[in-house]
Amino acid sequence: MVPLVLPIFPLPELTFFPHTLLPLHVFEARYRAMVTDVLARDKRLALVGLKPGYETTYAGRPPVYSVAGVGEIVKWERLATGRYNILLRGDARARIDRELPTDTLYRLVALRRLDETPPARDADLLVERIRVLCRRLLLGLGRPRELLDEVLRGGQAPGAVADRVASAVIPDPRLRQELLETLDVDRRLERVAAALEDLVRHIRGARDPDDRPR
């Protein structure tokens, strides 16, 4: 497989999943230059998480995770200040093989696309469990039940449901990165369902036992 060569956009505590849309405001000079160059080419880039402790080397080349989300800029707006508002569409997972020498302000890497392993069994029960848990979570948070309707709509591949729910609901950046790196769809669905159960249990446990309807 011929490796992809793409610029990376390293960001802290952010995970870019396939099957998702991610709006970003781009303000640093090096990443404004990156967006300008990407828009002049194929509009594709890789967004990758910064590893903990990145702060001391942020202005240089801080360490990043080895698995990134690859996507395309599908909408953009250049502001009078030179900043950009962009919308990324997630297309694939990819593993960074190596960083390449470059004279650009931003970093370039060679990546290999990672294909997921389809479910080994009927995933309908796991997907329905995730839907039920999402409804319970919204109820516990006092949010509108229809808030996740698009994320949970029928007809999606099971892996897409796992990715979209992880992106929209799961707060722990380490777990989100783990899910990005989980190629086995059965395993990813199980981990998402378990994380939702933990969130629902936490919300119920955090309620004041004396705070009951009277």
C-alpha positions as CSV (number, residue, x, y, z in Angstrom):
1,M,0.0,0.0,0.0
2,V,1.4,3.4,-1.0
3,P,1.6,5.6,2.0
4,L,-0.3,8.9,2.2
5,V,1.7,12.1,2.7
6,L,-0.4,14.6,4.5
7,P,0.1,17.6,6.9
8,I,-0.9,17.0,10.5
9,F,-2.9,19.2,12.7
10,P,-2.0,18.2,16.3
11,L,-4.5,19.3,18.9
12,P,-4.8,18.5,22.6
13,E,-7.6,16.3,23.9
14,L,-9.3,16.1,20.5
15,T,-10.0,12.9,18.5
16,F,-11.2,13.0,14.9
17,F,-13.3,10.0,14.0
18,P,-14.4,8.7,10.6
19,H,-18.1,9.3,9.8
20,T,-18.1,12.6,11.8
21,L,-18.0,16.3,11.0
22,L,-15.6,18.6,13.0
23,P,-15.8,22.4,13.0
24,L,-12.5,24.2,13.8
25,H,-11.4,27.7,14.2
26,V,-7.8,28.0,12.9
27,F,-5.8,30.9,14.3
28,E,-2.1,29.9,14.7
29,A,0.1,31.2,11.8
30,R,1.5,27.7,11.0
31,Y,-1.9,26.2,10.8
32,R,-3.3,29.1,8.8
33,A,-0.5,28.4,6.3
34,M,-1.4,24.7,6.4
35,V,-5.0,25.3,5.6
36,T,-4.1,27.7,2.7
37,D,-1.8,25.0,1.2
38,V,-4.3,22.2,1.7
39,L,-7.1,24.2,0.1
40,A,-4.9,24.7,-2.9
41,R,-4.3,20.9,-3.2
42,D,-6.7,18.1,-2.4
43,K,-8.2,19.6,0.9
44,R,-7.1,16.6,2.9
45,L,-5.2,16.6,6.2
46,A,-4.7,14.4,9.3
47,L,-5.8,15.5,12.7
48,V,-3.9,13.9,15.5
49,G,-3.9,14.1,19.3
50,L,-1.0,15.5,21.3
51,K,0.3,13.2,24.0
52,P,0.2,14.3,27.6
53,G,3.1,16.6,28.5
54,Y,3.0,18.4,25.1
55,E,3.0,21.8,26.7
56,T,6.8,22.2,27.1
57,T,7.4,21.6,23.4
58,Y,4.2,22.9,21.9
59,A,5.9,25.5,19.8
60,G,8.1,22.9,18.2
61,R,7.3,19.3,17.4
62,P,5.6,17.8,20.5
63,P,4.9,14.0,20.5
64,V,1.7,12.9,18.9
65,Y,-0.3,9.6,19.0
66,S,0.5,7.1,16.2
67,V,-3.1,6.8,15.0
68,A,-4.8,9.9,13.5
69,G,-8.1,10.7,11.8
70,V,-7.8,11.6,8.1
71,G,-10.4,13.8,6.5
72,E,-11.3,16.5,4.0
73,I,-12.1,20.2,4.4
74,V,-15.6,20.4,3.1
75,K,-16.5,23.9,4.0
76,W,-14.2,26.9,4.8
77,E,-14.3,30.6,5.4
78,R,-11.3,32.9,5.5
79,L,-11.7,35.8,7.9
80,A,-10.4,39.3,7.4
81,T,-7.8,38.5,10.1
82,G,-6.4,35.7,8.0
83,R,-7.9,33.1,10.4
84,Y,-10.1,30.3,9.1
85,N,-13.3,28.6,10.1
86,I,-13.2,25.1,8.6
87,L,-15.4,22.0,8.6
88,L,-13.7,18.6,8.4
89,R,-15.3,15.4,7.3
90,G,-13.7,12.3,8.8
91,D,-13.0,9.7,6.2
92,A,-10.5,7.2,7.7
93,R,-8.2,6.1,10.4
94,A,-4.5,6.1,9.6
95,R,-1.2,5.1,11.3
96,I,1.7,7.5,11.2
97,D,4.7,5.7,9.8
98,R,7.2,8.5,10.0
99,E,7.5,12.3,10.0
100,L,9.0,13.8,6.9
101,P,11.5,16.6,6.6
102,T,9.9,19.8,5.3
103,D,10.5,23.5,4.9
104,T,6.9,24.4,5.8
105,L,5.8,25.9,9.1
106,Y,3.7,22.8,9.7
107,R,4.5,19.1,9.9
108,L,4.2,16.5,7.2
109,V,3.9,12.7,7.8
110,A,3.6,9.5,5.9
111,L,0.6,7.5,6.9
112,R,-1.1,4.2,6.1
113,R,-4.8,3.9,6.1
114,L,-6.2,1.4,8.7
115,D,-9.2,-0.7,7.7
116,E,-11.6,-1.8,10.4
117,T,-12.5,-5.5,11.1
118,P,-16.2,-6.0,10.5
119,P,-18.4,-7.5,13.1
120,A,-18.0,-11.3,13.5
121,R,-21.6,-11.6,14.5
122,D,-24.9,-9.7,14.2
123,A,-24.2,-6.3,15.8
124,D,-27.9,-5.2,15.9
125,L,-28.2,-6.0,19.6
126,L,-25.1,-4.0,20.5
127,V,-26.2,-1.1,18.4
128,E,-29.7,-1.1,20.0
129,R,-28.1,-1.3,23.5
130,I,-26.1,1.9,22.6
131,R,-29.3,3.6,21.4
132,V,-31.1,2.8,24.7
133,L,-28.1,3.9,26.8
134,C,-27.9,7.2,24.8
135,R,-31.6,7.9,25.5
136,R,-31.0,7.1,29.2
137,L,-28.0,9.5,29.3
138,L,-30.0,12.3,27.7
139,L,-32.9,11.7,30.1
140,G,-30.4,11.8,33.1
141,L,-28.9,15.0,31.8
142,G,-32.3,16.6,31.2
143,R,-31.5,17.1,27.5
144,P,-34.0,16.7,24.6
145,R,-34.4,13.1,23.6
146,E,-34.0,13.9,19.9
147,L,-30.6,15.5,20.4
148,L,-28.7,12.4,19.2
149,D,-31.3,11.3,16.5
150,E,-28.9,12.0,13.6
151,V,-26.0,10.3,15.4
152,L,-28.2,7.2,16.0
153,R,-30.2,7.1,12.8
154,G,-30.9,3.7,11.3
155,G,-29.2,2.3,8.3
156,Q,-25.7,3.1,9.4
157,A,-22.8,0.6,9.5
158,P,-22.2,-0.5,13.1
159,G,-18.7,1.0,13.1
160,A,-20.1,4.3,12.1
161,V,-22.5,4.3,15.0
162,A,-19.7,3.6,17.4
163,D,-17.5,6.3,16.0
164,R,-20.3,8.9,15.9
165,V,-21.4,8.2,19.5
166,A,-17.9,8.2,20.8
167,S,-17.2,11.6,19.1
168,A,-20.5,13.1,20.4
169,V,-20.8,11.7,23.9
170,I,-17.7,10.3,25.4
171,P,-15.7,13.0,27.3
172,D,-12.5,11.1,28.3
173,P,-9.8,11.9,25.6
174,R,-7.8,8.9,26.5
175,L,-10.8,6.6,25.9
176,R,-11.6,8.4,22.6
177,Q,-8.1,7.8,21.4
178,E,-8.3,4.2,22.4
179,L,-11.6,3.9,20.4
180,L,-9.9,5.5,17.4
181,E,-7.2,2.9,17.6
182,T,-9.7,0.0,18.0
183,L,-10.2,-1.5,14.5
184,D,-12.3,-4.4,15.7
185,V,-15.9,-3.2,15.4
186,D,-17.3,-5.7,17.9
187,R,-14.8,-4.5,20.4
188,R,-15.4,-0.9,19.7
189,L,-19.2,-1.2,20.1
190,E,-18.7,-3.1,23.4
191,R,-16.3,-0.4,24.7
192,V,-18.7,2.4,23.7
193,A,-21.6,0.6,25.4
194,A,-19.6,0.1,28.6
195,A,-18.5,3.8,28.6
196,L,-22.2,4.9,28.2
197,E,-23.2,2.6,31.1
198,D,-20.5,4.2,33.3
199,L,-21.8,7.7,32.4
200,V,-25.4,6.8,33.1
201,R,-24.4,5.2,36.4
202,H,-22.3,8.3,37.3
203,I,-25.2,10.6,36.6
204,R,-27.7,8.6,38.6
205,G,-25.2,8.3,41.5
206,A,-24.5,12.0,41.5
207,R,-28.1,12.9,42.2
208,D,-29.0,14.0,45.7
209,P,-30.9,11.2,47.2
210,D,-33.2,13.7,48.9
211,D,-33.9,15.5,45.6
212,R,-37.1,13.6,44.8
213,P,-40.3,14.8,43.3
214,R,-42.8,15.7,46.1
